[in-house]
Amino acid sequence: MDEHMHGMGGMAPSPPTTNDTMMHSKMMIHMTFFWGKDTEILFQNWPGGKSDMYVLALVVVFLMSVFVQLLSHTRFIKPGSDHILAGLFKTLLFAFRVGLAYLVMLSIMSFNGGVFLVAVLGQTLGFLISTYAFNKSPHKDGFDLPPISC
């Protein structure tokens, strides 16, 4: 056994204990879509299997998705603004948008069907609001941030 354990200082792995087994059973994650409120989204024990917290989690994911699209298709900087300040603002805006997009992505990685649906609906509503509700063509005016590429 020592010849196979050369890089490990001769130490054999310890047998699993009850705590190890419990930890592994709690860390099971879904790798296929499922439906229901018993999921974890972004944080440990959130929403915690409670219906009201699950609905709150869906609302949070929905709003984050809407804001990702609104940030992508909105012009905040006026022409003629100071280039240094405009560049700094664009950089901060970009970081905020990327952070929100990653949070939405991590939420979807819970593989909960409800989370997936509200994320898609939020992106769709955000696009609708930012382009068609305000009668802005996505190609007519340049936007502050480049479009998100997946």
Disulfide bonds with the S-S distance in Angstrom:
none
